[in-house]
């Protein structure tokens, strides 16, 4: 499935143009897709279509379009977060500068719409509108907390943000798009199931950013901390942190990324890892994962292709509970 | 017409949300549209629909969508050029920071597609795809010349760039969208006419940026020069500039904007204004304007609403020949 989606994207994106400058734009548009992500969302679209008795050729354009969405969003996210790397190479704006990278993201965005519209699947364009509205709102909330130095946040704030930012386009939409590609009305339970599973996925992603092998002392130490991302662990830790640690943390976080020192980040990371924050977040992720999987199992109970249902459940279980 | 488009946009953009953070996003999306631009492109859509015997209510959503296009593109352009002001106030990214502004542009982009799709005018979505592809390519060429320090460019390079960047969405598409809203196949001559008129418009815009009242010594002195924009005047002047002036110019242009000094820009501006460059560009703009108007007049010869045809011709003549 991964290969079929890659091939589809390769064929739909332009490559040649009489002007070499414009060929550079085309190479920039192809760059992130060709770096080879997991294509998780596109694969889920195909699996959901199969589960509903739909055909791959109807679902493939929507799977490709959702991957194009992921890729243009990543180009812009990497600028917004000033990320250094993406999939093991420098982020696009670090290779070509911010102006060309913003524009390449916009150009790729248009190819996403071209793909959605050419698919001609009833309801699919509305689904893309709905899910991108929510993603942009979630991204705004996340970025706004950083921009405005907000730390007066609780668990419900965090969950609402990640559901908007991540869960819709990562889980809810793939499930719904697969049903639409099969000519069916999506089960309404996909929404709640997808929000729970998407939240579990994002919490686990945040945990791995802090604890994954090699991150503790390497150059990429806790990128989320450097970027000042609000995570469930941080909010939990802040609730009961010692006053001096909390003050130190807030002072470091009030500075721009380039003025945060590595030893300061490592110090905060040690406090965080010594607290119950990671265990707490891990439990919360497990709870959301279990709830989401249970809801989803019920929603897919009557789906005809049981093998595809099994693959969906397996993929999402792995995603929402992964520890590496 | 201006008011009808404004009202339509006001009603289609969201305003209220339980989360105050998301209301800020909505305010950011409304900001540029509410600053009150000329709504030139939307007005041309309505006039073209009328000229073709179409009804305003069919054309209004497309007029609004084209204005939304202009507004999300301006948000991103202002970041790409690091512009200081837009319509008399600070650019959006200077008020809210780059991350939130990139995301607000993306959010507005989605409302543009929502408007296009809800209009349900056959061929309109394809027209938006076509014109945004070209605009993004032109923007890439323009930004790439700055990013890569390219000055080995001639008049044909400049014309191709501005036709891509400006002419499609400013003239070609409004004419075509109006015909589509009236249920007609657009006249193929709109393309060549629109490219000529759009080029004339951009050349005049570039001239005004250098010569408009108040720009010579104020803070906004020749913004295009500060941003290193390649204009027809600069390319013409460079062709026959004295070697020492040329070397000085290239050295200043090789520095980032923040390291260009005002007196250096003023010195270059004096050389430029003392050369034949502005007169040459002015003649070129007049030539393109005359050619475009002649082609357009022929293309609209059998359009039924002669008053609307007269307004289109008047609007585009003014636009392509304005000197203030």
Boltz contact constraints between the chains, C-beta under 6 A:
constraints:
  - contact:
      token1: [A, 21]
      token2: [B, 141]
      max_distance: 6.0
  - contact:
      token1: [A, 21]
      token2: [B, 144]
      max_distance: 6.0
  - contact:
      token1: [A, 22]
      token2: [B, 137]
      max_distance: 6.0
  - contact:
      token1: [A, 25]
      token2: [B, 140]
      max_distance: 6.0
  - contact:
      token1: [A, 76]
      token2: [B, 102]
      max_distance: 6.0
  - contact:
      token1: [A, 80]
      token2: [B, 99]
      max_distance: 6.0
  - contact:
      token1: [A, 80]
      token2: [B, 102]
      max_distance: 6.0
  - contact:
      token1: [A, 97]
      token2: [B, 147]
      max_distance: 6.0
  - contact:
      token1: [A, 99]
      token2: [B, 80]
      max_distance: 6.0
  - contact:
      token1: [A, 99]
      token2: [B, 143]
      max_distance: 6.0
  - contact:
      token1: [A, 100]
      token2: [B, 143]
      max_distance: 6.0
  - contact:
      token1: [A, 100]
      token2: [B, 147]
      max_distance: 6.0
  - contact:
      token1: [A, 102]
      token2: [B, 76]
      max_distance: 6.0
  - contact:
      token1: [A, 102]
      token2: [B, 80]
      max_distance: 6.0
  - contact:
      token1: [A, 103]
      token2: [B, 136]
      max_distance: 6.0
  - contact:
      token1: [A, 103]
      token2: [B, 139]
      max_distance: 6.0
  - contact:
      token1: [A, 103]
      token2: [B, 140]
      max_distance: 6.0
  - contact:
      token1: [A, 106]
      token2: [B, 136]
      max_distance: 6.0
  - contact:
      token1: [A, 107]
      token2: [B, 136]
      max_distance: 6.0
  - contact:
      token1: [A, 110]
      token2: [B, 132]
      max_distance: 6.0
  - contact:
      token1: [A, 110]
      token2: [B, 133]
      max_distance: 6.0
  - contact:
      token1: [A, 114]
      token2: [B, 129]
      max_distance: 6.0
  - contact:
      token1: [A, 117]
      token2: [B, 125]
      max_distance: 6.0
  - contact:
      token1: [A, 125]
      token2: [B, 117]
      max_distance: 6.0
  - contact:
      token1: [A, 129]
      token2: [B, 114]
      max_distance: 6.0
  - contact:
      token1: [A, 132]
      token2: [B, 110]
      max_distance: 6.0
  - contact:
      token1: [A, 133]
      token2: [B, 110]
      max_distance: 6.0
  - contact:
      token1: [A, 136]
      token2: [B, 103]
      max_distance: 6.0
  - contact:
      token1: [A, 136]
      token2: [B, 106]
      max_distance: 6.0
  - contact:
      token1: [A, 136]
      token2: [B, 107]
      max_distance: 6.0
  - contact:
      token1: [A, 137]
      token2: [B, 22]
      max_distance: 6.0
  - contact:
      token1: [A, 139]
      token2: [B, 103]
      max_distance: 6.0
  - contact:
      token1: [A, 140]
      token2: [B, 25]
      max_distance: 6.0
  - contact:
      token1: [A, 140]
      token2: [B, 103]
      max_distance: 6.0
  - contact:
      token1: [A, 141]
      token2: [B, 21]
      max_distance: 6.0
  - contact:
      token1: [A, 143]
      token2: [B, 99]
      max_distance: 6.0
  - contact:
      token1: [A, 143]
      token2: [B, 100]
      max_distance: 6.0
  - contact:
      token1: [A, 144]
      token2: [B, 21]
      max_distance: 6.0
  - contact:
      token1: [A, 147]
      token2: [B, 97]
      max_distance: 6.0
  - contact:
      token1: [A, 147]
      token2: [B, 100]
      max_distance: 6.0
